[in-house]
């Protein structure tokens, strides 16, 4: 990505600049490609989750579009600031599957995503106590640019596309639907990530204000302070754009379910059974984990996160169990139930894949767990493939879908900002005058 960005900047020296804005924990440069010279800044962040690489392809595509179309820069008085990858260290740990062949089994056995506290977008202790250099770089960019619009580019491993917004952009749901239909990308109408969040339209959700909560709530709901909300003080609207790798058509089924409670009981029971099995395997693996060297702690952190939240989620989804949160499930469509089934399986499959890596990197298997882990990975991938009809979406289509959604949001946000300016309304910036804080 750095080489391609440098080539773009070299071919367009008057309109594109590439600069190093920070350094990762492992010493990798964090590179920002800027296109245009307008006063209205757009910030696009790729790679916030290490296992979601599509944003890298999207930012390069956006750079090419912005260089070719002055309506995106000069005519809009805009500068596009494209952070090529905010977690290059994590992304590099996924290189075992990035070059293909793109099968669920290859993805699962080479999957990596750091533990929650090492993901650069989150600010569980507030921006003033951010310790990761990647997080500090992103915060400094936001404070430097004060963007009117920010995009965080994410990828759904199995499911459909959707968008999360800090402010409504009327018309975006229709634009998203059009792009999804043209490119054969399913829309996720009941996204697990936004289960309790307000709907702004089909597959478009409103990000709630940050609130204080325990670690399991933060991991499962992501409603903590984050770099999504930090620049609201500047009037920034943030859009989190999710593009799927393996599409599942049923996540777009908004019909009422035939038997909601029966499906919820099945999903909860399966997640509990999988969690017990994985905890048993972890107990057999952990004593020898030290042989995996420095990788052991990095692999165990997300494993411990997943196994911590699985019981909480199983209780939250079970209609016969009170999880202690005092909050009931919202009305659920068939799409919601499919998304919950996918989410429960996702947590188990990721955990099995990370444990598989832990054993293989240790170079020894005294507990003889690899055959069992291989069986589980194959079985759970088959459930996605055959039970959910998950189908691979080519990378070019993933990136084009995400690019079109970004450009649609850019156009709509520009219209909204211009309308506020003409009418004298304060617009988004009025919320920004009050610093964000946790309730």
Residue pairs with C-beta under 8 A, 6 or more apart in sequence:
1 31
1 56
1 59
1 60
1 84
1 85
2 18
2 29
2 31
2 84
4 60
5 18
5 31
5 33
5 60
5 63
5 82
5 84
6 18
8 16
8 18
8 33
8 60
8 63
8 64
8 67
9 16
9 17
9 18
9 33
12 35
12 67
15 35
15 36
15 37
15 67
15 73
16 33
16 34
16 35
16 63
16 67
17 33
17 34
18 31
18 32
18 33
18 34
19 31
19 32
19 34
20 29
20 30
20 31
20 32
21 30
21 31
21 32
21 83
21 137
21 140
21 141
22 29
22 30
22 133
22 134
22 136
22 137
22 140
23 29
23 30
23 133
23 137
24 30
24 87
24 88
24 89
24 133
24 134
25 89
25 132
25 133
25 134
26 88
26 89
28 88
28 89
28 92
30 83
30 84
30 85
30 86
30 88
30 134
30 137
31 83
31 84
31 85
32 81
32 82
32 83
32 84
32 141
33 59
33 63
33 81
33 82
33 84
34 79
34 80
34 81
34 82
35 63
35 66
35 67
35 73
35 79
35 80
35 82
36 66
36 72
36 73
36 74
36 78
36 79
36 80
37 73
37 74
37 79
38 73
38 74
38 76
38 77
38 78
38 79
39 77
39 79
40 76
40 77
40 78
40 79
40 148
40 414
40 417
41 78
41 79
41 81
41 145
41 146
41 147
41 148
42 78
42 79
42 80
42 81
42 147
42 148
42 149
42 150
42 151
42 410
43 81
43 83
43 141
43 142
43 145
43 147
43 149
43 150
43 151
44 58
44 59
44 62
44 80
44 81
44 82
44 83
44 150
44 151
44 153
44 406
45 55
45 83
45 86
45 121
45 138
45 150
45 151
45 152
45 153
45 227
46 55
46 56
46 58
46 59
46 82
46 83
46 84
46 85
46 86
46 153
47 53
47 55
47 56
47 84
47 85
47 86
47 87
47 88
47 90
47 91
47 153
48 55
48 86
48 87
48 119
48 120
48 121
48 152
48 153
48 154
49 87
49 90
49 113
49 119
49 154
49 155
50 87
50 89
50 90
50 91
50 93
50 94
50 112
50 113
50 114
51 90
51 94
51 111
51 112
51 113
51 155
51 157
52 153
52 154
52 155
52 156
52 157
53 91
53 94
53 98
53 155
54 153
54 155
54 243
54 245
54 395
54 398
54 399
54 402
55 85
55 153
55 154
55 155
55 402
56 84
56 85
56 91
57 395
57 396
57 398
57 399
58 153
58 243
58 399
58 402
58 403
58 406
59 82
59 83
59 84
59 153
60 82
61 399
61 400
61 403
62 80
62 82
62 403
62 406
62 407
63 80
63 82
65 72
65 403
65 407
66 72
66 73
66 80
72 78
72 80
72 407
72 410
73 79
73 80
76 410
76 414
78 410
78 414
81 141
81 145
81 147
83 138
83 141
85 91
86 120
86 121
86 134
86 137
86 138
87 114
87 119
87 120
87 134
90 112
90 113
90 114
93 112
93 298
94 110
94 111
94 112
95 110
96 106
96 109
96 110
97 106
97 107
97 109
97 110
97 111
100 106
102 245
102 392
103 381
104 158
104 246
104 381
104 384
104 385
104 390
105 377
105 378
105 381
107 157
107 245
107 353
108 349
108 350
108 352
108 353
108 356
108 377
108 380
108 381
109 353
109 356
109 357
109 377
110 353
110 357
111 350
111 353
111 354
112 298
112 299
112 302
112 354
112 357
113 119
113 302
113 350
114 298
114 301
114 302
115 301
115 302
115 304
115 305
116 122
116 124
116 215
116 218
116 219
116 302
116 305
117 124
117 301
118 132
118 301
120 132
120 134
120 135
120 138
120 227
121 135
121 138
121 152
121 226
121 227
121 228
122 135
122 218
122 222
122 224
122 225
122 226
122 227
123 130
123 135
123 224
123 225
123 226
123 227
123 230
124 215
124 218
124 224
124 225
126 225
126 438
127 139
127 225
127 230
130 136
130 139
135 227
138 227
139 227
139 230
142 150
142 227
142 230
142 231
142 234
142 236
143 231
146 231
146 234
146 235
146 236
147 231
147 234
147 236
148 235
148 236
148 237
148 413
148 417
148 428
149 236
149 237
149 238
149 239
149 409
149 410
149 413
150 228
150 231
150 236
150 237
150 238
150 239
151 238
151 239
151 240
151 241
151 406
151 409
152 227
152 228
152 238
152 239
152 240
152 241
153 241
153 243
153 402
153 406
154 240
154 241
154 242
154 243
155 242
155 243
155 244
155 245
155 398
156 162
156 188
156 242
156 243
156 244
156 245
157 244
157 245
157 246
157 346
158 244
158 245
158 246
158 248
158 342
158 346
158 384
158 388
158 390
159 186
159 188
159 191
159 244
159 246
159 247
159 248
159 251
159 339
159 342
160 180
160 185
160 186
160 187
160 188
160 189
160 191
160 203
160 244
160 247
160 248
160 251
160 252
161 176
161 180
161 185
161 186
161 187
161 188
161 203
161 241
161 242
161 243
161 244
161 401
161 402
161 405
162 176
162 187
162 188
162 191
162 194
162 203
162 204
162 205
162 242
163 172
163 176
163 203
163 204
163 205
163 239
163 240
163 241
163 242
163 405
163 409
164 193
164 194
164 197
164 204
164 205
164 206
164 207
164 228
164 239
164 240
164 242
165 172
165 200
165 204
165 205
165 206
165 207
165 237
165 238
165 239
165 240
166 206
166 207
166 228
166 229
166 232
166 236
166 237
166 238
166 239
167 237
167 428
168 200
168 206
169 200
169 237
169 239
169 409
169 412
169 413
169 416
170 412
170 416
171 412
172 200
172 201
172 204
172 405
172 408
172 409
172 412
173 200
173 201
173 202
173 203
173 204
174 201
175 404
175 405
175 408
175 409
175 412
176 187
176 202
176 203
176 204
176 405
176 408
177 187
177 202
177 203
179 185
179 401
179 404
179 405
179 408
180 186
180 187
180 203
180 401
183 397
183 400
183 401
183 404
184 247
184 393
184 397
185 243
185 244
185 247
185 393
185 397
185 398
185 401
186 244
186 247
186 248
186 249
186 251
186 252
187 202
187 203
187 251
187 252
188 203
188 242
188 244
188 251
188 252
188 335
188 339
189 202
189 203
189 251
189 252
189 253
189 254
189 333
189 335
189 336
190 251
190 254
190 332
190 333
190 334
190 335
190 336
190 337
190 338
190 339
191 203
191 205
191 242
191 339
192 339
192 340
192 342
192 343
193 205
193 222
193 242
194 205
195 329
195 330
195 336
195 340
196 208
196 221
196 327
196 330
197 205
197 206
197 207
197 208
198 205
198 206
198 208
199 205
199 206
200 206
202 254
207 228
207 229
207 238
207 240
208 223
209 223
209 229
209 436
209 439
210 223
210 224
210 225
210 226
210 229
210 436
210 438
210 439
211 223
211 224
211 438
211 439
212 438
212 439
213 221
213 223
213 224
215 308
216 308
216 309
216 312
217 223
218 224
219 305
219 308
219 309
220 309
220 312
220 313
220 316
224 438
225 436
225 438
228 238
228 240
229 238
229 436
230 436
231 238
232 238
232 428
232 431
232 432
232 436
233 432
233 433
233 434
233 435
233 436
234 429
234 432
235 427
235 428
235 429
235 430
235 431
235 432
236 428
236 432
237 413
237 428
239 406
239 409
241 402
241 405
241 406
241 409
243 398
243 399
243 401
243 402
243 405
244 393
244 398
245 392
245 393
245 398
246 384
246 390
246 391
246 392
246 393
247 390
247 391
247 393
248 338
248 342
248 384
248 388
248 389
248 390
248 391
249 389
250 334
250 335
250 338
250 388
250 389
251 335
251 338
251 339
251 342
252 335
253 333
253 334
253 335
253 338
254 333
254 334
254 335
255 333
255 334
256 333
256 334
257 263
257 332
257 333
257 334
257 337
260 319
260 332
260 337
261 319
263 337
263 341
264 317
264 318
264 319
264 329
264 332
264 337
264 340
265 318
265 319
265 320
267 317
267 337
267 340
267 341
267 344
268 314
268 315
268 317
268 318
268 321
268 344
269 314
269 318
270 344
270 345
271 310
271 313
271 314
271 317
271 344
271 347
271 348
272 310
272 311
272 314
274 310
274 344
274 345
274 347
274 348
275 307
275 310
275 311
275 314
275 348
277 376
278 307
278 348
278 351
278 352
278 355
279 307
281 352
281 355
281 369
281 372
281 373
282 303
282 307
282 355
284 367
284 369
285 355
285 358
285 359
285 367
285 369
286 300
288 362
288 364
288 366
288 367
289 296
289 299
289 300
289 358
289 362
290 296
291 362
291 363
291 364
292 299
292 358
292 361
292 362
293 361
295 357
295 358
295 361
296 358
296 362
299 354
299 355
299 357
299 358
299 361
300 358
302 350
302 354
303 351
303 354
303 355
303 358
306 347
306 350
306 351
307 351
309 347
310 344
310 347
310 348
312 323
313 343
313 344
313 347
314 321
314 344
315 321
315 322
315 323
315 324
316 323
316 325
316 329
317 329
317 340
317 344
319 329
338 388
341 388
342 384
342 388
345 380
345 383
345 384
348 376
348 380
349 377
349 380
349 381
349 384
352 373
352 376
352 377
352 380
353 377
355 369
355 373
356 370
356 373
356 374
356 377
359 365
359 369
359 370
359 373
360 370
384 390
416 427
417 427
417 428
419 425
420 426
420 427
420 428
421 427
